[in-house]
Amino acid sequence: MEYRRGVSLQITGADEVLKALENGVEIKLVLVDREEDCSEIIQLCESRDIPIVEGSSTDLWRMSVDGQQKALALTGREPKGTLEEVFEREGVIWLFDGVEYAPNLGFGVRTAEVSGATAVIINVKKTHEERRTIRRAAMRATRFIPVVYATTEEILAACNRRIVVAEDVGGKAPWDADLTGDVMLVVGAENAGVSKEVLDAADDIVRLPMPGFVPSYNLQVAVSALAIERLRQSE
């Protein structure tokens, strides 16, 4: 049976979510409108140990590709995971190397989630308040994608896929590199850039074209450019 999906990881609408649950589709998480009667969906989720997240009507509207809905289901991606667990999964993992500014990290997490990433890794320690800022800037996309904190040493030791870095020293544009398959994409802080340890471990280094006078894009632009190019290559 076919299920209508607005995007590859989303089943949209209460009826479609209910059908998927009744037919045993593998669902990782269900988001329901706390102001609507979703008791039948909630009961089925509880019987199958599927996590349930309650949101506002505005939350559901923002998350749905098809406008206002009572329920949305996440498929194809585990919303939680340890460093070791996320590297066991297929797809793209993002490393935000040395990025300090919490709102930028939040924007990056949101872009990674929207573009279908498997996980995000951050190698800078963050306080509880900074993590709250990251969640807010990400529009709480952290509910739907693993965000793992680890040291650079731990990350490189666990990494089992190609590493593609975006940095000024790159010799090719992103569209001239292979961004498909299981890969870890790396962007660094705007001032310091990607660390030497990660550059030395990279399989490929790309450079975004920057013909302007100021030789640096905002982190959000770099993440978006790579994410969209990966999606283009994967079509």
Secondary structure as UniProt FT lines:
FT   TURN            8..9
FT   STRAND          10..12
FT   HELIX           14..22
FT   TURN            23..24
FT   STRAND          29..33
FT   TURN            34..35
FT   HELIX           39..47
FT   TURN            48..49
FT   STRAND          52..55
FT   HELIX           57..63
FT   TURN            65..66
FT   STRAND          71..74
FT   HELIX           83..87
FT   STRAND          92..97
FT   HELIX           102..114
FT   TURN            115..116
FT   STRAND          119..122
FT   HELIX           128..137
FT   TURN            138..140
FT   HELIX           141..143
FT   STRAND          147..149
FT   HELIX           152..158
FT   STRAND          162..166
FT   TURN            168..169
FT   HELIX           174..176
FT   STRAND          183..189
FT   TURN            190..192
FT   HELIX           196..201
FT   STRAND          204..206
FT   HELIX           219..234
//
